[in-house]
Amino acid sequence: MVEIHYVSGSVWLLCGLAILYLGYLITFRGRADLHGSYDESVDPAYVSRWAGGTALLMGMLVVAYAVHEFRYGFRPFLLGALVVTLLVLSYVSKLFARGVGYRE
C-alpha cells in the first residue's frame, strides 16, 4: 500500500511543475497574455519579467513543498504557510499584470 504523503506529494509536484511551465512561458517566452489579469495597456516585457518571475517563484515553492512531503511526510503548519504564501504571491502577481509599479 502506498503511503498517503507520497500521493499528496505527487499531486503537489505535478501542480508545481504546471506552475513552473506557465511561469517559464510568461517569463522567457514573453507570453504575458497567458496571465489572467494581464492588462494590454501595460508593456508585455514588464509583465513578463515581474509577473512571470513571481509565477516561477510560486512554482519553485510548490515543488519544494512536494519534495519536503516526500521526504518527511505531511506537516500541517508548512501546508498552511505554503497556502498563505501562494495567496500573497498570487495577489502580487495580479498587481504586476495590471501594471502596478510600471513606468513608461
N, C-alpha and C positions, 0 to 999 in steps of 0.2 A: 504494500500500500504506500502511496506517495504522501509524504507529509504536506500539510496544508500550506506551510510557508514556502514550499517550492512552487506550488501552484500560484499562490499570490505573488511571489517574486517574479514568476514568468509573465504574469499579466502586467505587472509594473514595468518589467523590462520591455515588453512589446509596446506599451504606451510611451515609454521614454524614447524608444527608437523611432516611433512615429513622430514625436515632437521634435526630435533631433533632425529628422529628414525634412520636415517642414521648415524648421529654423535654417537648415542648410540652403533650401531653395530660396528662402527670403533673403538671407544674408549674402550668399555667394553667387547666386544666380540672378539676383536683382528682381525677384518676383514679389514685390511689395503688395501687389494686388491679391495675393493669397491671404493676407491678413484681413480678418473680418471687419475691422474698424478702420480700414485704410481710407483716408480722405485724399481724393485725387488732386486736390489743390496743393498738397504737400509734395516736396521733392522726393521721388522714389528712392534716391540714394540715401537720404536721411532716414527714411523709414526702414530701408533695408539694413542699414548699419545698426540702428538702435533697437527697433522692434525685433528684427531678426536675431540680433545678439542676445536680447532678452529671451527669445524662444530657445536659443541654443543653451543658455544657462538653465532654463526650466527643464529641458531635456536631460542635461547632464545631472541635475539634481534627482530626477526621477530614476535614471539609470543607477546612480549611486545608491539610492534607497533600495532599489531592487537587488543590487549586489549585497548590500548590508542584510537584507532579509534572507537571501540565500545562505549567507554565512552564519548569521546569529539568530535568525528567527524573527518573529513579529514583536515589535516594540510599539505600544500604543502612543507613547509620547512622541516618538520620531514620526509616526504617521501623522499625528496632529500638527507637528511642526512643518512637515512637508506640505500638507494641505494649506495651512495658513500662508506659507511662503509662496506657494503656487498662486494663491488668490491675489496676494500683493503684487507679484511679478506680472500676473495677467492684467491687472489694473494699470500698472506702469507701461506695459506693452501697448495697451489701448491708447494711453495718453501719447506715446510716441507715434503711433499710427495716425492719430488725429492731428499731429503737428505741434504738440506742446514742446516748447524749447527750440523750435525751428526758427532760424533767422535767414531771411533771403539775402 
